[in-house]
Amino acid sequence: MKKINLWKMMAVLGFGLACGVAAAHTPLCSCYDNGDGTAECEGGFSDGSSAAGVKISVLDAAGKVVNSGKINANGTYTFKKPNGAYKVLFDAGEGHKIEIPSSKIVE
């Protein structure tokens, strides 16, 4: 009977540790106007892990995707700025999304 309780305890402990690790994996994304008609976004995670391959979308004021791509191996994504108001969506999955309005993207 003690073996069963030990395994249950280990399972609960493992689940608790996994939840703690997941909570420490906060997405980070900042975007800057390059002053040449383009903007660059830098992405990563709070635990230092890479965001390479994370999807980035640029949406116009109506919410239509006008540009999309992925964070590169250097942790950046550069795009041509659309005319008018827009927003950038860093989408690393459920609970790991960041929206940045164009009003916050400055030189």
PyRosetta script that sets phi, psi and omega in degrees:
from pyrosetta import init, pose_from_sequence

init()
pose = pose_from_sequence("MKKINLWKMMAVLGFGLACGVAAAHTPLCSCYDNGDGTAECEGGFSDGSSAAGVKISVLDAAGKVVNSGKINANGTYTFKKPNGAYKVLFDAGEGHKIEIPSSKIVE")
pose.set_psi(1, -31.7)
pose.set_omega(1, -179.3)
pose.set_phi(2, -66.2)
pose.set_psi(2, -34.3)
pose.set_omega(2, 179.0)
pose.set_phi(3, -61.4)
pose.set_psi(3, -43.3)
pose.set_omega(3, 179.7)
pose.set_phi(4, -61.2)
pose.set_psi(4, -46.5)
pose.set_omega(4, 179.8)
pose.set_phi(5, -63.9)
pose.set_psi(5, -38.0)
pose.set_omega(5, 178.2)
pose.set_phi(6, -63.4)
pose.set_psi(6, -43.8)
pose.set_omega(6, 179.2)
pose.set_phi(7, -65.2)
pose.set_psi(7, -39.3)
pose.set_omega(7, 177.2)
pose.set_phi(8, -62.7)
pose.set_psi(8, -43.8)
pose.set_omega(8, 179.6)
pose.set_phi(9, -62.4)
pose.set_psi(9, -42.0)
pose.set_omega(9, 179.6)
pose.set_phi(10, -65.6)
pose.set_psi(10, -38.4)
pose.set_omega(10, 178.9)
pose.set_phi(11, -65.0)
pose.set_psi(11, -44.0)
pose.set_omega(11, 178.9)
pose.set_phi(12, -64.3)
pose.set_psi(12, -42.6)
pose.set_omega(12, 178.6)
pose.set_phi(13, -62.7)
pose.set_psi(13, -44.9)
pose.set_omega(13, 178.6)
pose.set_phi(14, -61.6)
pose.set_psi(14, -42.3)
pose.set_omega(14, 177.8)
pose.set_phi(15, -63.1)
pose.set_psi(15, -42.8)
pose.set_omega(15, 179.3)
pose.set_phi(16, -63.0)
pose.set_psi(16, -41.1)
pose.set_omega(16, 177.7)
pose.set_phi(17, -66.0)
pose.set_psi(17, -40.7)
pose.set_omega(17, 179.1)
pose.set_phi(18, -62.8)
pose.set_psi(18, -39.4)
pose.set_omega(18, 178.1)
pose.set_phi(19, -65.5)
pose.set_psi(19, -39.3)
pose.set_omega(19, 178.9)
pose.set_phi(20, -65.0)
pose.set_psi(20, -39.0)
pose.set_omega(20, 178.1)
pose.set_phi(21, -67.7)
pose.set_psi(21, -41.4)
pose.set_omega(21, 179.8)
pose.set_phi(22, -62.8)
pose.set_psi(22, -38.5)
pose.set_omega(22, -178.9)
pose.set_phi(23, -69.1)
pose.set_psi(23, -23.8)
pose.set_omega(23, -178.3)
pose.set_phi(24, -87.6)
pose.set_psi(24, 5.7)
pose.set_omega(24, -175.6)
pose.set_phi(25, -107.8)
pose.set_psi(25, 61.6)
pose.set_omega(25, -177.5)
pose.set_phi(26, -82.8)
pose.set_psi(26, 134.0)
pose.set_omega(26, 178.4)
pose.set_phi(27, -73.6)
pose.set_psi(27, 146.9)
pose.set_omega(27, 177.2)
pose.set_phi(28, -130.7)
pose.set_psi(28, 135.5)
pose.set_omega(28, 177.6)
pose.set_phi(29, -153.7)
pose.set_psi(29, 131.6)
pose.set_omega(29, 176.2)
pose.set_phi(30, -133.3)
pose.set_psi(30, 142.9)
pose.set_omega(30, 179.6)
pose.set_phi(31, -125.6)
pose.set_psi(31, 145.9)
pose.set_omega(31, -177.4)
pose.set_phi(32, -134.5)
pose.set_psi(32, 142.0)
pose.set_omega(32, 174.3)
pose.set_phi(33, -78.6)
pose.set_psi(33, 125.3)
pose.set_omega(33, -179.4)
pose.set_phi(34, -81.0)
pose.set_psi(34, -8.7)
pose.set_omega(34, 179.1)
pose.set_phi(35, 79.5)
pose.set_psi(35, 6.3)
pose.set_omega(35, -179.3)
pose.set_phi(36, -125.6)
pose.set_psi(36, 22.7)
pose.set_omega(36, -178.0)
pose.set_phi(37, 89.6)
pose.set_psi(37, 1.7)
pose.set_omega(37, 177.4)
pose.set_phi(38, -122.0)
pose.set_psi(38, 163.2)
pose.set_omega(38, 174.5)
pose.set_phi(39, -132.4)
pose.set_psi(39, 155.3)
pose.set_omega(39, 179.6)
pose.set_phi(40, -129.4)
pose.set_psi(40, 135.8)
pose.set_omega(40, 177.1)
pose.set_phi(41, -113.5)
pose.set_psi(41, 140.8)
pose.set_omega(41, 175.2)
pose.set_phi(42, -114.3)
pose.set_psi(42, 131.1)
pose.set_omega(42, -178.9)
pose.set_phi(43, -131.5)
pose.set_psi(43, 153.9)
pose.set_omega(43, 178.0)
pose.set_phi(44, -174.2)
pose.set_psi(44, -164.2)
pose.set_omega(44, 179.1)
pose.set_phi(45, -132.1)
pose.set_psi(45, 151.8)
pose.set_omega(45, -174.9)
pose.set_phi(46, -61.7)
pose.set_psi(46, -21.7)
pose.set_omega(46, 178.9)
pose.set_phi(47, -88.2)
pose.set_psi(47, 6.6)
pose.set_omega(47, 177.8)
pose.set_phi(48, 89.5)
pose.set_psi(48, -2.8)
pose.set_omega(48, -179.4)
pose.set_phi(49, -74.8)
pose.set_psi(49, 154.7)
pose.set_omega(49, -176.3)
pose.set_phi(50, -73.4)
pose.set_psi(50, 148.7)
pose.set_omega(50, 174.0)
pose.set_phi(51, -104.8)
pose.set_psi(51, 12.5)
pose.set_omega(51, 179.3)
pose.set_phi(52, -52.9)
pose.set_psi(52, 129.4)
pose.set_omega(52, -179.5)
pose.set_phi(53, 93.1)
pose.set_psi(53, -8.4)
pose.set_omega(53, 179.1)
pose.set_phi(54, -71.3)
pose.set_psi(54, 135.7)
pose.set_omega(54, -177.7)
pose.set_phi(55, -72.2)
pose.set_psi(55, 137.2)
pose.set_omega(55, 174.4)
pose.set_phi(56, -123.9)
pose.set_psi(56, 132.9)
pose.set_omega(56, 175.7)
pose.set_phi(57, -126.3)
pose.set_psi(57, 142.8)
pose.set_omega(57, 174.3)
pose.set_phi(58, -110.3)
pose.set_psi(58, 121.7)
pose.set_omega(58, -176.8)
pose.set_phi(59, -114.9)
pose.set_psi(59, 140.5)
pose.set_omega(59, 177.0)
pose.set_phi(60, -77.5)
pose.set_psi(60, -177.9)
pose.set_omega(60, -176.4)
pose.set_phi(61, -60.7)
pose.set_psi(61, -25.8)
pose.set_omega(61, 179.7)
pose.set_phi(62, -86.3)
pose.set_psi(62, -4.7)
pose.set_omega(62, 179.7)
pose.set_phi(63, 91.4)
pose.set_psi(63, 7.1)
pose.set_omega(63, 179.4)
pose.set_phi(64, -82.2)
pose.set_psi(64, 134.4)
pose.set_omega(64, 178.5)
pose.set_phi(65, -71.1)
pose.set_psi(65, 121.6)
pose.set_omega(65, 179.4)
pose.set_phi(66, -110.0)
pose.set_psi(66, -11.5)
pose.set_omega(66, 179.0)
pose.set_phi(67, -162.4)
pose.set_psi(67, 142.9)
pose.set_omega(67, 175.8)
pose.set_phi(68, -154.4)
pose.set_psi(68, 158.1)
pose.set_omega(68, 179.8)
pose.set_phi(69, -175.4)
pose.set_psi(69, -156.3)
pose.set_omega(69, -178.9)
pose.set_phi(70, -135.7)
pose.set_psi(70, 151.9)
pose.set_omega(70, 173.8)
pose.set_phi(71, -61.7)
pose.set_psi(71, 132.7)
pose.set_omega(71, -178.6)
pose.set_phi(72, -84.2)
pose.set_psi(72, -177.7)
pose.set_omega(72, -177.2)
pose.set_phi(73, -63.8)
pose.set_psi(73, -22.1)
pose.set_omega(73, 177.4)
pose.set_phi(74, -87.0)
pose.set_psi(74, -0.4)
pose.set_omega(74, 178.6)
pose.set_phi(75, 83.6)
pose.set_psi(75, 20.1)
pose.set_omega(75, -178.0)
pose.set_phi(76, -129.0)
pose.set_psi(76, 163.5)
pose.set_omega(76, 174.0)
pose.set_phi(77, -146.4)
pose.set_psi(77, 123.9)
pose.set_omega(77, -179.6)
pose.set_phi(78, -111.9)
pose.set_psi(78, 139.4)
pose.set_omega(78, -178.8)
pose.set_phi(79, -145.2)
pose.set_psi(79, 156.9)
pose.set_omega(79, 174.4)
pose.set_phi(80, -77.3)
pose.set_psi(80, 129.7)
pose.set_omega(80, -177.9)
pose.set_phi(81, -72.1)
pose.set_psi(81, 132.8)
pose.set_omega(81, 175.6)
pose.set_phi(82, -75.9)
pose.set_psi(82, 160.6)
pose.set_omega(82, 175.1)
pose.set_phi(83, -71.3)
pose.set_psi(83, 144.8)
pose.set_omega(83, 178.3)
pose.set_phi(84, 79.3)
pose.set_psi(84, -170.8)
pose.set_omega(84, -179.1)
pose.set_phi(85, -71.3)
pose.set_psi(85, 144.3)
pose.set_omega(85, 177.8)
pose.set_phi(86, -152.8)
pose.set_psi(86, 174.4)
pose.set_omega(86, 173.4)
pose.set_phi(87, -143.3)
pose.set_psi(87, 155.2)
pose.set_omega(87, 178.3)
pose.set_phi(88, -108.5)
pose.set_psi(88, 134.1)
pose.set_omega(88, 177.9)
pose.set_phi(89, -115.6)
pose.set_psi(89, 114.8)
pose.set_omega(89, 173.0)
pose.set_phi(90, -92.0)
pose.set_psi(90, 115.3)
pose.set_omega(90, -172.4)
pose.set_phi(91, -123.0)
pose.set_psi(91, 93.0)
pose.set_omega(91, 178.1)
pose.set_phi(92, -99.3)
pose.set_psi(92, 18.4)
pose.set_omega(92, 178.3)
pose.set_phi(93, 109.0)
pose.set_psi(93, 173.2)
pose.set_omega(93, -177.5)
pose.set_phi(94, -53.5)
pose.set_psi(94, 127.7)
pose.set_omega(94, -179.8)
pose.set_phi(95, 81.6)
pose.set_psi(95, 0.0)
pose.set_omega(95, -178.4)
pose.set_phi(96, -131.0)
pose.set_psi(96, 45.0)
pose.set_omega(96, -179.9)
pose.set_phi(97, -115.5)
pose.set_psi(97, 140.7)
pose.set_omega(97, 176.9)
pose.set_phi(98, -131.7)
pose.set_psi(98, 131.4)
pose.set_omega(98, 174.7)
pose.set_phi(99, -110.2)
pose.set_psi(99, 130.9)
pose.set_omega(99, 179.3)
pose.set_phi(100, -122.4)
pose.set_psi(100, 113.6)
pose.set_omega(100, 178.1)
pose.set_phi(101, -72.3)
pose.set_psi(101, 151.2)
pose.set_omega(101, -178.3)
pose.set_phi(102, -60.3)
pose.set_psi(102, -25.9)
pose.set_omega(102, 178.9)
pose.set_phi(103, -64.2)
pose.set_psi(103, -18.7)
pose.set_omega(103, 179.6)
pose.set_phi(104, -98.3)
pose.set_psi(104, -1.6)
pose.set_omega(104, -179.1)
pose.set_phi(105, -100.1)
pose.set_psi(105, 100.4)
pose.set_omega(105, -175.5)
pose.set_phi(106, -125.6)
pose.set_psi(106, 163.9)
pose.set_omega(106, 178.8)
pose.set_phi(107, -68.1)
pose.dump_pdb("model.pdb")
